[in-house]
C-alpha cells in the first residue's frame, strides 16, 4: 500500500490563461463556505470558490493570488482551481483596484437606483485585489518582511 503523498500538484487556470502549475507544500483557498487549507493527503472534495485571497507555500515561500468565483477540486496529491478571475500580486494594477473600490463604495452609498449585490461584489473583488497586491511588499520567507530600499 502506498503511503500518503508529501507534496501537492497545484494547477490554477483562469478564464484567459493558466497561472500556476507547480508542486507545493500547502494551499489556502477562499471557498463559498469560508477559507480552507489543503495539505498533502487531504480528503477528496469539490468546492465552489468565493471572491478572496488565496496562497500557496513551497518550503518557506508563500505566493498570494486574488481569486473570484469558480470551482476547486482537491485530491490527496493534487489541487485544481478553475477560477473566473485569478491574479498574482505582481499583476494587480493598484490604481485600477483603488478606483474600482471607490466606484463600488459610491454606488453603495447611493443605493436607491443600484444593483446592491453587483456593487457589493465589485467592492469585495477590489478589496481582495488590494489585499493581495499589498502582500507583494512582504514577499519572501514566511513571517519575514522584505524591507524597502533605503531612500537617497
C-alpha positions in Angstrom: 0.0 0.0 0.0 1.4 3.4 -1.0 1.9 6.0 1.7 0.4 9.5 1.9 1.8 12.0 -0.7 4.3 14.5 0.7 3.6 17.3 -1.9 0.6 18.7 -3.9 0.4 19.4 -7.6 -1.3 22.8 -7.8 -2.9 24.0 -11.0 -4.7 27.3 -11.3 -6.5 28.2 -14.5 -8.5 31.4 -15.1 -10.8 32.2 -17.9 -8.0 33.6 -20.1 -4.8 31.7 -19.0 -3.0 29.1 -16.9 -1.4 30.9 -13.9 0.1 28.1 -11.8 1.3 24.6 -12.5 3.7 23.8 -9.6 4.4 21.3 -6.8 3.7 22.9 -3.4 3.5 22.0 0.3 0.3 23.7 1.3 -2.6 25.8 -0.1 -5.3 28.0 1.4 -8.4 28.7 -0.7 -11.4 31.0 -0.4 -14.5 28.8 -0.7 -18.1 29.8 -0.7 -18.4 28.5 2.9 -15.2 30.0 4.1 -11.5 29.5 3.7 -10.0 26.0 3.9 -6.4 24.7 3.9 -5.1 21.8 2.0 -2.1 19.6 2.9 -0.9 16.5 1.1 -3.2 13.6 1.8 -6.3 15.8 2.0 -9.7 14.0 1.6 -11.1 14.4 -2.0 -13.6 17.2 -2.3 -15.1 19.7 -4.6 -15.8 23.3 -3.6 -17.2 26.5 -5.0 -14.9 29.4 -4.9 -15.7 32.8 -3.4 -14.0 36.1 -4.0 -10.9 36.4 -1.9 -7.2 35.9 -1.3 -5.5 32.5 -1.7 -2.0 31.5 -1.1 0.3 28.5 -1.6 3.5 27.6 0.1 6.7 26.0 -1.3 9.1 25.5 1.5 9.2 28.8 3.4 8.0 30.9 0.4 4.3 31.9 0.1 2.7 33.2 -3.1 -0.5 35.1 -3.0 -3.3 35.4 -5.6 -6.6 37.0 -5.9 -9.5 34.7 -6.9 -13.0 35.3 -7.9 -15.6 32.6 -8.5 -15.2 29.2 -10.0 -14.5 25.7 -8.6 -11.8 23.8 -6.8 -11.1 20.0 -6.9 -9.0 18.6 -4.1 -7.4 15.2 -4.3 -4.8 13.7 -1.9 -2.0 14.7 -4.2 -3.5 17.5 -6.4 -5.4 20.7 -6.2 -7.0 22.1 -9.4 -8.6 25.6 -9.3 -10.8 26.8 -12.2 -11.4 30.5 -11.5 -13.3 33.1 -13.4 -10.6 35.6 -12.3 -7.2 34.8 -10.9 -4.4 37.3 -10.5 -0.9 37.2 -8.9 0.0 40.1 -6.6 2.6 41.5 -9.1 -0.1 41.5 -11.9 -2.6 43.7 -10.0 -2.8 47.3 -11.0 -3.1 49.1 -7.7 -4.5 52.4 -9.2 -7.2 50.4 -11.1 -8.1 48.4 -7.9 -8.3 51.6 -5.9 -10.6 53.2 -8.5 -12.8 50.2 -8.6 -13.1 50.3 -4.8 -14.1 54.0 -4.8 -16.7 53.4 -7.5 -18.2 50.5 -5.7 -18.3 52.4 -2.4 -20.0 55.4 -4.2 -22.6 53.1 -5.7 -23.4 51.5 -2.4 -23.8 55.0 -0.8 -26.3 55.9 -3.5 -28.2 52.6 -3.1 -31.6 53.9 -4.3 -31.1 53.0 -8.0 -28.3 50.5 -7.7 -28.0 46.7 -8.1 -26.8 46.3 -4.5 -25.4 42.8 -4.9 -23.4 43.7 -8.0 -21.9 46.8 -6.3 -21.1 44.7 -3.2 -19.4 42.0 -5.3 -17.3 44.7 -7.1 -16.3 46.1 -3.7 -15.2 42.7 -2.4 -13.2 42.0 -5.6 -11.4 45.3 -5.4 -10.6 44.7 -1.7 -9.3 41.2 -2.4 -7.0 42.6 -5.2 -5.7 45.4 -2.9 -5.0 42.8 -0.1 -3.1 40.5 -2.4 -1.2 43.4 -4.0 -0.2 44.7 -0.6 1.4 41.3 0.1 3.9 41.7 -2.7 5.9 44.1 -0.4 6.1 41.3 2.1 7.1 38.6 -0.3 9.7 36.1 0.7 10.1 33.8 3.7 7.0 33.1 5.8 6.9 35.5 8.8 9.7 37.8 7.4 9.2 41.2 5.9 11.2 42.4 3.0 12.4 45.9 3.8 12.0 48.7 1.2 15.2 50.0 -0.4 16.8 52.9 1.6 15.9 56.4 0.4 18.7 58.6 -1.0 
